[in-house]
Amino acid sequence: MKIDKIIIVGGGSAGWMTAATLIKYFPNKDITLIESPNIPTVGVGESTIFQIREWLRTLEINEEDFMRHTDASYKLSIKFTDFYKKGEAFHYPFGQPNFENNANRFNDWWYKKILKPETPNSDFANCMFPQMAYVNNNTFDKKIQSAYHFDATKFGLWLRDHYCLPKGVKHIKEDVNTIEQDKDGIISLNQKHKADLYIDCTGFKSLLLGETLKEEFEDMSDMLPNNSAWATRIPYKDKQKELVPYTNSTAIENGWVWNIPLWSRIGTGYVYSDKFIDDDNALKQFQKHLGTDELEFKKIKMRVGIHKRLFVKNVVAIGLSAGFIEPLESNGLFSVHEFAYLLVRNIQRDYVSQ
């Protein structure tokens, strides 16, 4: 299959990240993104892991410009509150532990724990990771390993207007109502949009790979039961204290709550399984945790698992249309740029045979 013309279906962060990656590597290919003017994006996925900085560097995106337009803040760690037991927290920081040529590596801390059993689990990261000095003092240095918190909707729009369109990506706002196909895959969209390769970025709907090509979806809810979330945004009360350089995940009755401090507000949500609690009672638990019900709450249903194949005939799925893992460690946008890299490697062969 010779790939010269590519159509991406779906906008949002997945669609525009994919478009940005492809136009960077293939500036001479015909790349079009079609998105519905009537379907909103999921709009969450505001926390990232450190590999996204490499993606930004690869695309030569100016960090200060990107952060200013996406309400971004720096992230150095993920904090887990009340996971081990109520009242205790521990960090999972980015970066590498400091062993100082000690062949015993982590064993030193275990000796300390044995000798002093009262040592809290949070002490492990504080002892072993220099990164924690910045986390605990709410400071930052550009030389250390970090990621970002940002507004996912603003991120997609910024990529569209400041990166993709100026570099030549075509943009069409249109609902995809008809999909024509044959034995080799999709022929056209709405009987007029044709391409060599179609990329499905339509979210959990998976319009092309799932609904049209009927590719089998491998459900993983038996291992990852959380399939629902309530999300909202809250203003800062004390920004100096609340704008911290980490994502906080707090375990409550039937799941966990994310707390993501962006530059101008906090994104928060309650992740749970509807097999164990209904949506209304989950919302009440979330509101109790926040101490307010006077916010606008958005319900999200998650499809946990992955399609058996992500490249079928002339269709590739990237983002939620491909698969999704329970979001505890900020993996959503990570899968987008990693899948996009894999696609680039295939297209660089010029002729894709399988």
C-alpha positions in Angstrom: 0.0 0.0 0.0 1.5 3.3 -1.1 0.6 6.1 1.3 0.5 9.6 -0.1 -2.8 10.9 1.1 -3.9 10.6 4.8 -7.3 11.4 6.4 -7.6 11.7 10.2 -11.1 11.4 11.5 -11.7 13.1 14.8 -10.0 16.2 16.4 -9.3 16.6 20.1 -5.9 16.0 21.5 -5.5 12.6 19.8 -6.4 13.9 16.3 -4.3 17.0 16.4 -1.3 15.2 18.1 -1.4 12.6 15.3 -1.7 15.3 12.6 1.2 17.3 14.2 3.4 14.2 14.3 2.7 13.2 10.7 3.2 16.7 9.2 6.5 17.0 11.0 7.8 13.7 9.5 6.0 13.9 6.2 5.7 17.6 5.2 5.1 16.6 1.5 2.2 14.2 2.1 -1.4 15.3 1.8 -2.8 15.2 5.3 -6.4 16.2 6.1 -8.3 16.2 9.5 -12.0 15.8 9.5 -13.9 16.5 12.7 -17.6 16.9 13.6 -18.7 20.4 14.5 -21.4 18.8 16.7 -19.5 16.1 18.8 -17.5 17.5 21.8 -14.2 16.0 22.8 -13.7 14.1 26.0 -11.7 17.1 27.3 -9.9 15.3 30.1 -6.4 13.8 30.1 -4.8 16.8 31.6 -1.9 15.0 33.3 1.1 13.6 31.4 4.2 11.6 31.9 7.8 12.7 31.1 8.0 11.2 27.6 5.8 14.0 26.3 8.7 16.4 26.6 10.7 14.3 24.1 7.7 14.4 21.7 7.5 18.2 22.0 11.3 18.5 21.4 11.0 16.2 18.3 8.3 18.4 16.9 10.4 21.5 17.8 7.5 23.0 19.8 8.5 26.0 21.9 7.8 25.1 25.5 7.0 28.6 26.7 4.6 29.2 23.9 2.8 25.9 24.3 2.5 26.3 28.1 1.2 29.8 27.9 -1.6 28.8 25.5 -2.7 25.6 27.3 -2.9 26.7 30.9 0.0 24.4 31.7 2.0 23.8 34.8 5.0 21.5 35.5 4.6 18.0 36.9 7.4 16.1 38.7 5.6 13.2 40.4 2.3 11.4 41.1 1.2 11.3 44.7 -1.0 8.5 46.0 -3.0 9.5 49.0 -4.8 7.0 51.3 -4.0 4.1 48.9 -1.9 2.2 51.4 -4.0 3.1 54.4 -6.0 6.2 55.5 -3.9 9.1 56.4 -0.7 7.9 54.5 0.6 9.0 51.2 3.6 8.2 49.0 5.1 9.6 45.8 6.0 8.0 42.5 8.5 10.7 41.2 9.9 11.0 37.7 13.7 10.7 37.4 16.1 8.1 38.6 17.0 7.1 42.2 20.4 8.1 43.6 22.5 5.1 44.6 25.9 6.8 44.7 27.6 3.7 43.4 26.0 1.6 46.0 25.7 -2.0 44.8 23.0 -2.8 47.3 20.7 -0.2 45.5 17.3 -0.1 47.3 18.4 -2.4 50.1 19.6 0.5 52.3 16.1 1.8 52.7 14.8 -1.7 53.5 17.4 -2.0 56.3 16.2 1.4 57.6 12.6 0.2 57.5 13.5 -3.0 59.4 15.4 -1.2 62.1 12.7 1.5 62.4 9.4 0.0 61.4 7.6 3.3 62.1 9.3 4.8 59.1 6.4 5.8 56.7 6.3 4.6 53.2 6.6 8.2 51.9 10.2 8.2 53.2 11.3 5.8 50.4 10.9 8.4 47.7 12.3 11.2 49.9 15.5 9.1 50.6 16.1 7.7 47.1 15.0 10.3 44.6 16.7 13.8 44.5 13.6 14.9 42.6 11.6 15.0 45.8 13.6 18.0 47.1 11.8 20.0 44.4 8.5 18.3 45.0 8.5 19.0 48.7 9.5 22.6 48.3 7.2 23.3 45.3 10.2 24.5 43.2 11.4 23.6 39.8 14.5 23.4 37.6 14.3 22.8 33.8 17.2 20.4 33.9 15.2 17.8 36.0 12.9 15.2 34.5 9.4 16.6 34.3 6.0 16.5 32.5 3.0 18.8 32.4 -0.5 19.4 33.5 -2.5 21.2 30.9 -6.0 21.8 29.5 -6.4 19.0 26.9 -9.0 20.9 24.9 -6.8 24.0 24.7 -3.9 21.7 23.8 -5.7 20.3 20.8 -6.8 23.8 19.6 -3.3 25.2 20.0 -1.8 22.3 18.0 -4.4 23.0 15.3 -3.9 26.7 15.0 -0.2 27.2 15.8 1.3 24.0 14.4 -0.8 21.9 12.1 -2.6 24.4 9.9 0.5 26.6 9.4 2.4 23.6 8.3 -0.2 22.5 5.7 -2.6 20.2 7.4 -6.1 20.6 5.9 -9.1 21.0 8.2 -12.6 20.0 7.4 -15.5 20.5 9.8 -18.1 17.9 8.8 -20.1 15.0 10.2 -19.1 11.6 8.7 -22.5 10.1 7.8 -21.6 7.5 5.3 -18.5 5.3 5.0 -18.0 3.3 1.7 -15.8 0.2 1.9 -14.7 -2.9 0.0 -12.5 -5.9 0.7 -9.4 -3.7 1.0 -10.9 -1.3 3.5 -12.4 2.1 3.3 -13.0 3.7 -0.1 -14.4 7.1 0.9 -16.1 9.1 3.5 -19.4 10.8 2.7 -18.8 9.6 -0.9 -16.2 12.4 -1.5 -13.3 12.2 0.9 -10.8 9.7 -0.3 -7.3 8.7 1.0 -4.7 5.9 1.0 -4.8 5.7 4.8 -7.6 6.6 7.3 -6.7 7.3 10.9 -9.4 6.7 13.5 -9.3 9.3 16.3 -13.0 9.3 17.1 -12.6 8.4 20.8 -14.4 5.6 22.5 -16.9 5.5 19.5 -14.1 4.0 17.3 -16.1 4.9 14.2 -13.7 3.4 11.6 -11.9 0.5 13.2 -14.6 -0.7 15.6 -18.0 0.3 14.0 -17.0 0.0 10.4 -14.4 -2.7 10.1 -15.7 -4.5 13.2 -12.3 -5.2 14.6 -12.5 -7.3 17.7 -12.1 -5.4 21.0 -10.3 -7.1 23.8 -12.1 -6.1 27.0 -9.8 -5.9 30.0 -12.4 -4.8 32.6 -11.9 -8.1 34.5 -8.4 -6.7 35.4 -9.2 -3.0 35.3 -12.8 -2.7 36.6 -12.9 1.1 36.7 -15.0 2.2 33.7 -16.7 5.4 34.8 -15.8 8.9 36.0 -17.3 12.2 37.2 -15.2 15.2 36.3 -15.3 18.9 37.1 -13.2 22.0 37.5 -12.6 24.0 40.7 -11.1 27.4 41.3 -8.1 27.9 43.5 -8.6 29.0 47.1 -4.9 29.5 47.8 -3.0 29.2 44.6 0.4 29.6 46.3 -0.2 26.3 48.2 -2.5 24.4 45.8 -0.5 24.8 42.6 1.8 21.9 43.4 4.2 20.2 40.9 2.5 16.8 41.0 -0.8 15.0 40.3 -2.6 13.9 43.5 -4.6 10.6 43.4 -6.7 10.0 46.5 -8.5 6.8 47.2 -12.0 7.1 48.5 -15.0 4.8 49.0 -15.3 3.2 45.5 -12.4 4.4 43.5 -10.0 7.3 43.5 -10.0 11.1 42.8 -7.5 12.9 40.6 -6.4 16.4 41.4 -4.6 18.2 38.6 -3.4 21.7 39.2 -3.3 23.7 36.0 -2.1 27.3 35.9 -5.5 29.0 36.4 -7.7 26.2 38.0 -7.8 22.6 39.2 -9.1 19.7 37.2 -10.5 16.9 39.3 -12.5 13.7 38.8 -13.7 10.6 40.5 -12.9 7.2 38.8 -15.0 4.2 39.8 -16.7 1.1 38.5 -20.4 1.1 37.8 -20.4 -2.6 38.7 -20.1 -1.7 42.3 -21.8 1.7 42.6 -24.3 3.5 40.5 -23.6 6.9 38.9 -25.8 9.0 41.3 -24.3 7.6 44.5 -20.8 7.9 43.0 -21.5 11.6 42.3 -22.7 12.1 45.9 -19.4 10.5 47.2 -17.4 12.8 44.9 -19.3 15.9 46.0 -18.8 14.9 49.7 -15.1 14.5 49.0 -14.9 18.0 47.4 -17.2 19.5 50.0 -19.5 21.1 47.5 -22.2 20.2 44.9 -22.3 23.7 43.4 -20.1 22.8 40.4 -20.7 21.6 36.9 -20.1 17.8 36.8 -19.5 15.8 33.6 -20.1 12.0 33.4 -17.6 10.0 31.5 -17.9 6.3 30.5 -14.7 4.5 29.7 -14.1 1.5 27.5 -11.1 -0.3 29.1 -9.1 -2.6 26.8 -7.7 -2.5 23.3 -8.6 -3.6 19.8 -6.9 -6.9 18.8 -5.3 -5.1 15.8 -4.8 -1.4 15.5 -3.8 -1.3 11.8 -6.4 -3.2 9.7 -6.5 -2.9 5.9 -6.2 0.9 5.3 -7.3 2.0 8.8 -5.2 2.8 11.9 -6.7 3.7 15.3 -4.9 6.1 17.7 -6.0 7.3 21.0 -9.2 6.2 22.7 -10.5 4.6 19.5 -7.6 2.2 19.7 -7.6 1.4 23.4 -7.5 2.8 26.9 -6.0 1.8 30.3 -7.5 2.8 33.6 -6.1 6.4 33.9 -4.3 6.1 37.3 -0.8 6.9 35.9 -1.6 9.5 33.2 -1.2 7.1 30.3 -3.8 8.5 27.9 -1.7 11.0 25.9 1.3 8.8 26.3 -0.3 6.1 24.2 -1.2 8.8 21.5 2.3 9.9 20.8 3.8 6.4 21.1 1.2 5.0 18.7 1.9 8.0 16.4 5.6 7.2 16.4 4.9 3.5 15.5 2.8 4.7 12.6 5.5 7.0 11.4 8.0 4.1 11.4 5.6 2.1 9.2 5.0 4.9 6.8 8.7 5.6 6.5 9.0 2.3 4.7 7.2 4.2 1.9 5.3 1.0 0.9 3.4 -0.8 3.6 2.9 -4.5 2.7 1.4 -5.8 5.9 
